[in-house]
Amino acid sequence: MIIGIPKEIMHDEARVSATPETVKKMVADGNVVLVENGAGVGSFFPDADYAAAGATMVADCEEIFAKSDVILKVKEPLFNEQKGKHEIDMMHKGQYIITFIHPAAPVNHEMVKKMAAQGVIGLTLDGVPRISRAQSMDALSSMSTCAGYKGMLMGASDIPKFMPLIGSAVGVIKPSNVFVIGTGVAGLRAVATAKSIGAVVYSADIRPEANEQAASLGAKIVETGVPKEIAVAPDGKHAMKLPEEWLVKERANIAEAVKNADIIFCSALLQGQLAPTLLTEDMVKSMKPGSAIVDISIDQGGNCAITPAGKREVKHGVVIEGIKNIPGQLPTSSTWLFANNIYNLLKFLSKDGKIAMDMNDEIVQGILVTYEGKIVHKGAREAMGI
């Protein structure tokens, strides 16, 4: 196969989809790897290292899109301002793209439709199921670890006060209150990070097992009141989409913790679907001026109703972080994790020098977004009303 590694074009995105180490593996597997000049500079992987690993360095991204059988990216296809055209318009029928597509998010619906119309086969990394044999391919968990750590540091930087208890000659300053909503991989890392800085940490999750893990890290559990049989998917791991009546009850049960929080970290997600809205605008208004919300679920719509997609804004006296590439602020570590995850997925999908998908495999079923000119992703179809 010819594998293309274009430079990421999202503003401030420093990650890249392959390291010299994974390029060397792909070349050893018999593939030709095209890497755009400067693709790894932001994450401190120079062109010379890619060339030494066996990559063919290419100056023009259009050449990479035109020649490649498979495109590996970090972020979803975007409009390339320098070229004056969308990345999908540079692609061709039957070409594969493996990246984070987040197909259920409304902001990506037109892009996904365009992908289908172009005949591109889209495989989304956020659809990799959390099963034992897919752990090494689970880029979402890897990036969630990065987002949980860096996102909590962002929240700590946003608030106008200390995180830990501070003793001084004039008295004691109480520690900040942190409320983590959703304690999956990112939420647990956020809990651990906030605790390590010295904050008092509260957390909430509709899954009992997730609450147990958060408590083991020192979080004080805020009960949501949602019964396990409604909250937890049949696999025993993922959260279920709640009926509106239960969302209303959950919001009511966490309202006091929201009101008292200095930082709210939002990371409640539903696999392949829009994130649940757990913070209403009125709940944001109840927070203290100078508080902060870090909503890392924004790629799937956000847990806060007024999170600005891709931006940091102050609303009702509260800093709301809605930036979409928090892992990109840890580019060396996050690129290393991501590149190995995507290589392992590509290796799993490949047979006899090409991609050969088993449509009955649950990994393939989870990641497949567009195929044979159609949108096949369940969550995307539901969100689009198809």
Number of C-alpha atoms within 10 A of each C-alpha: 18 18 24 29 29 28 23 24 19 17 8 12 20 25 33 29 31 31 28 22 14 20 28 19 16 23 17 12 14 12 18 19 27 27 27 24 20 19 26 28 15 20 21 15 19 16 20 13 15 26 17 12 20 19 25 16 19 18 13 14 19 16 15 25 24 13 16 22 20 23 23 23 24 29 21 22 22 16 15 16 10 7 12 8 12 15 20 23 16 16 23 18 14 16 18 22 26 23 22 22 26 26 34 26 21 16 14 19 18 12 20 25 16 18 27 22 17 21 20 24 24 28 25 24 24 19 27 25 22 17 13 7 10 17 16 17 26 24 26 20 21 22 23 25 21 24 29 30 23 21 29 27 16 18 23 22 13 20 19 12 15 16 25 18 14 12 10 7 5 6 8 10 14 15 18 24 22 31 32 33 27 25 28 26 19 30 31 28 23 31 29 21 20 28 18 11 17 17 23 21 27 22 28 26 27 26 25 17 16 22 23 15 14 28 17 12 16 16 24 16 17 20 15 19 16 19 12 15 11 15 20 20 14 10 9 12 15 19 23 19 19 17 9 11 8 17 17 13 14 20 18 14 17 21 19 14 19 25 17 17 22 28 32 28 29 27 29 27 27 17 20 24 22 25 22 22 18 20 22 14 13 10 18 24 14 15 24 17 17 16 28 29 33 29 26 28 27 24 25 24 25 27 26 24 16 16 27 19 18 14 11 15 17 16 16 17 15 22 21 26 26 25 20 19 21 23 25 23 19 18 22 19 16 25 27 20 22 28 24 20 25 24 21 18 21 18 17 15 15 15 11 9 12 15 16 11 15 11 10 8 9 14 22 19 19 20 23 22 28 26 19 14 17 17 22 18 23 18 21 24 16 13 16 15 7 9
